[in-house]
Amino acid sequence: MRVLFTTWAAPGHLFPMIPLAWAFQSAGHEVRFAGPPSCRDAVVQAGLTAVTVGDQQAIAALPRPPELAAWGRPARWPHGWSANLDLLDADQRAVIRALYLKQCALAGELLPDLVEFGRWWGPDLIVHDVLAQAGPVLGAVLGVPAVGHGWEIGSTLHTPTGDGHAEPLPEFERLFARYDVPVTPPERWVDICPPALRPPDGRPVARLDMRCVPYNGSGEQPSWLPRAAGSRPRILVTAGVAGARYRDPSGPDVPGLTLASLAGTGSELVLAPAGPVDEDALPPGTRVARGVPFRMLLPTCDLVIHHGGAGTAVTSALLGVPQLVVPPSPICAEIGHGVAGAGAGVMLDRLDDAELLLKTATAMLAAPEPYRAAAARVAAGADALPSPAEVVAELSR
């Protein structure tokens, strides 16, 4: 088979798809990974063949709906909204609709190159990120199955709806109309979210479960990574790429606040930054872990304090590390609720309460056993799911 993977302009959404792409390639299938220029290096570093689609300048120039400003604020949305948009008020639904409008606009930029490549290469299967709206359109144009892939929390995030109902957005329908093909939803979704972290689904989804195999990019093991027995606690602090993207510029610098709060605890502090950082402004002795894959770094940590990104949350749970989640956006809060609900960590609603953060982190370091035990249950549930190789066999039928 020829299998074409495609994602949108976020390498963090690419990473979860890598193990399935590897599994197809290892089984002897031809694999290509199509994405915008911003994803090219990450694909190549994963040992896969990249196909660059879209123009980065045109993508960067896409208008940002003003409603999306609320997406980067830690407002309290109803818990469970991601599985049931009917819980949201009109303003909150407007934010979700704006997100889909943005995705549809991006799909419109990527589709010409995707369709041109697809018609030339002739894939037998399309595997697309759950937010990559170009994937189902490409499948319809080529007349081949399109399968969604992701660990997004809640099935409504997979559905091109903006008002709590099941009808597609007109902007999504117009992507199909551009090529004179019927609106065709994905046949199935490959879901790699561990069962213990999933909320109830608000809408039925033809789910194909797959075991999550953490992939966080490639990198070199730093010399300081191994720890001697009895050494002081190691705390990892990260806002991830998603945390940096969602953060309200006028809001608090949560990683900086966290490091300052913990500076006097005697713990070894490790910062995993998403971008440039002024190391001179960090508390003395803080280690900066650039390009260190979390699957390598997390097993050496006693606690991780993070933004609620799906990749960080799932990888931490699978590796048994207690989590303190400080979410900067509604979707990160949903992930934080999942972690706390599974018992694998604690979520804080306040981004600027240094005293509460210090108190909570200290308590978790003093009594980590319940969180580690809960994480082990999360991992056991994930391990019971079909492997990527088994999913390849299913999708190859």
N, C-alpha and C positions, 0 to 999 in steps of 0.2 A: 504493500500500500504506500501511497504518498499522503503524508499527513502535514497539513499546514496549520501551525499555531499562530495566533495573532493576539496582540494585546494593545493597550492604549498607551498614553504618554506618561507612564509611571513604572519605573523599574521594579518597585515594590510589588506590583501586581504581576510582574513577569516571574519573579522568583518562585512562587508556589507552583507554577506550571512546569518548571524545569525537570523535576523528577519524572513526570509522565512523558515528557519529550525524550528524556534519556531512555526510558523503558521502551518506547516505540523504536528508537534508534538501535538499542541493544537487541531487540527482537528481529532486526533486519529490515525494518521499514525505512523509507526515505523521509526525512524530517526537514522542514524549513520553518524558521521562526520570523514572522513578519511583524514589524513594529516601526514606530517613528524613529527618527535619528537619535533621540535621547535614549533609546533602549538598545542601540546597536552594540555598544561595548559590553553591556551586561550579557547579551546573548552570546557573543564571541567568547567572553571569558568563561562561560559555562560549557564551552566545547561544542556549541551548536552552530549551524549555518544561519546567518542573519540575512534577512531581506528587508532593506530599508524602504519604507513607504511614507509618503507625505513630505511636506516641506516644513522644517522646524520653524522658520520665520513666520510662515503662514499660521502654524499651530499656535505659536506664541502670541500672535496678533488677534486670535479669536476673542470676541468680546466676552467679558465676564459679567453674567447677570448680577445686578446689584443685590438681589435677594441672597446671594451666596455669602455676603458679609456675615450673616448670622451663622453660617456653618463653622466659622472659626471662633465662635464664642461659647463658653461653657454653660449655656443656658440649660435648665432642667427640662428635658423633653420627657413625656411619659415613658416609663420603662416598658419595653416590649413594642415600641412603635415600629421598629424595623420589620416585625412580623405582622403588623396590623396598622396600616396607615390611617385607618379610621380613628385611631387614638389621637391624631394630630389636629390642631386647630388650623384655621385657614392660613395664617402666616407661616406655620411650620410646613404645611403642604406646599406652599409657594416655594419654599426653600428646596424641597425634594424635586418639584417640577423643574426648578432652575438647574439642578444637578443633571437631570436627564436632558434638558435642552443643551447644556454644555457638552454632554457625551454625544448627542446627536450631531452637533456642529463639528466635533472632532471626527466622528465617523465620516461625515461628509468630506472632510479634508483627506482622509486616508483611503476612501473607497476607490477613487480612480486608479491609483497605483496598485491597490490590492486586486481589483478586478482584472487589470491588465496582466499582472503576474499570474493570477489564478487561471486565466484563460490560456496562458502560455504553458504553465507547468502542469496543470490538470490534476489537482489533489483529489483524493478519494474521500477525505474527511477534513472538516474544519474543526479545530479546538480553539475556543476563544475565551478570554477573560470575561467574567460575568458583566463587567461594565463596558466591554468593547462592543458597542452596538453595530459596528461594521461586520462582525462575525456572522450573525444570522443572515444579513443581507447578502454577503458573499456566498454563503451556502445556497441561498435561493437562486442567485444569478448563475452559479455553476451547476445547480441541480444535484448537490451532494449534501450529506448530513452535516449539520452544524451542532456541536456539543459545547455547552457552557462549562466553565471550570472556575472554581474559586472557593474561598472560605468566608465570603461575606456573611455577616450575621443577619439572618432573616431572608426569606424568599422574596419579599416584595422588592428588595434591592435588585433582584434579577429581572424584574418585570418593568417594561417601559411604560409605567403609569406615573401620573403626577397628581392625581386627585383622589386617591384611595379606591379607585375602581380598576377593573381589569382591562378596559379598552386602551389600546396603544395610543401614545401621543401622536397627534397629526405629524409632528416633525419626524417621528420614527417611521410612520407609514410612508412619508414622502421619500425616504431613503430607498425603499423598495420600488416606489412608483418611478423613480429616476431611471430604473433599469427595466421597468414594465414587468415586474415579477410580483406574485402575491406575497402579502405579509406572512412570513413563516417563522414562528417562534422556534427556539432551539428544541431539538428532540429530547435531550436529557441534560442534566447538570452533573458534572463530576464534583462531588462535595467532599472536601478534605478537612472540614472543620470537625474536630473530635466531638462525638455525640454529647458528651457532658457539657460542652460549651454552647450548644445550639439552643436557641429559644424555640418555642412552638412555632410551626410554620403557619402564617396567615393565609397562604394559598397553596394548593397542591402543586408539587413539583416532582417531575419524574427524576428522582435522585439516583445517582450511581455513586455509592459510597467508595471512597478510596482512603487508604492509610496516609496520613500526612508524614512526609519525609522532609524534615527541615532542610532548607537550602537558603543560605543568606549571603551568597556570593563566595568568591574565593579569596584567599589571603594567606599571609605568613604568620606562623605562631610566634608571638613575641617572647623574648627570653624571660620576662617576668611572670609569664602565665602560670607555671607550676607553683604550688604553694606547699610550704612545709607543714607537717602536722602541728596543730596547736597554734597556728598563726592567727592574727587578728582577723575579724570578719571582713569579708570583701563585699562591697555594695556597688552594683552597676547602676549608673544613672544614664538614661537615654530618652530623647524625645523623638528619635527616629525621623525618617524622611516625612512621614505623615504628620508627626507632631509639629515639625517646622513649617509644613505647608498650611496646616489648619490654624496655627497660632495667631491670635489677634495681636498685631504689633503694639497696640496700646495696653495690652494685658501684661501680667507678670512673666518674667523669664523663669519658668518653672525649673529647668535644670540648674540654673545658677542659684536660685533660691534653695533648691534641695541640697546642693553641695555646700552652700554656706551654712545651712541648718545642721548638717551632719559633720561639719569640720571638727567639732570638739568631742566627737564620740569615741575617737581612737580607732575607728574603722579605716580600712583601706578603701579609698574612693576611686572608682574608675568611671570616667566619662566616655561614652561612645557618641561622638558628635555627628550630626548629619551634614555639617558644613564647616566653614572656618570658625575657629575659636581663639580667643585671646588667652593663651595659656598663662600669661603673667597675672591675669585677673582671677585665676582659680585658686582655691585654698591650697596651701603648701602640701606637697606630697601627692596631689591628685594625679593619677595616671590618665593619659589620653589614649584611648584605643581606637585608632583609625584603621579601617579596613580589616578588622579582626572579625571573622564570621561568628555570629552569636552561638551557633552550635558548638563552637570551640571554646568560647569565652564563658558562656553561662554555667556550664558544669562546675566551674571553679568559684562561683559566686554564692554567697549566703542569702542575698536579697537582690531583687532587681526593682528599681523604681522607674516607671515608664509611663508613656502617654496613652496607652490603650490601643496601639496599633495591632492589627490581627497577627502579623508575623511575629512580633515580639511576644504577644500574649500566648499564642499557641506553642511557639518554640520553648518558652519558659516553662509552660505546664508540662510539655512532653519530657523536659529534662529535669523536672522536679524542683524548680527554683521558686520559692515564695515570691509573690508579686504584690507590689504596692502601686496601684494604678491612679494616676492623676490626669484625667482626660480633658483635653482642650476643646473638644467638639462633641456634638450629639452622638455621632457614630462611634467615636472612641469610648464614650460613656456606656453605650450598649455593650461593647466588648468588655469593659470593666465590670458591668453587671454580670456578664457571663462568668468571668473569672471569680468574682466574689460569690456568686450563686453556687458555683461548683466547690467552694471552700478553698480554692487554690491561692487566694490572695484577698486583699482589701482594696476597696475603691474609696477615694476621697472626692467629695464634691467641690471643695474649696481649693483653688489654685494658689492662693496667696497666704494660707495659714501655716506659717513656718513652725509654729509651736505644735500644732496638731500633727504635722508631717513628722517632726522629730519624735514625738510621743508614740506615734503609730509604728514607725520604723524600729524604734528601740524595743517595743513590745514584741514585734515580729521576730527580731533577732534573738530575743530572750526565749521565745517559745515557738520555734519553727515547725515542730513535729506535725501539728494538725494540717498546716499548709502543704508540707511535703507529702503527707499521706493522701490528701485530696488530689494533689497533682499526680500521684501514682495511679489513682483511680481514673483520672482523665487519660493518662497515657495507656492504661490497660484497655480502656474502651477504644482508643485510637488503634492500638495494636491488633485488635480483633477485626478491623476492617480489611477488605481486600487490598493486596499490595498493588503498586503501580503495574507490575507485570501481569497480574490477574485482570486488571482493568483494561490493559492493552488487549488481552485475549478476548475480553467481552466486546470491546469496540471493534475488533477485527472481524467479528462474525458477519 
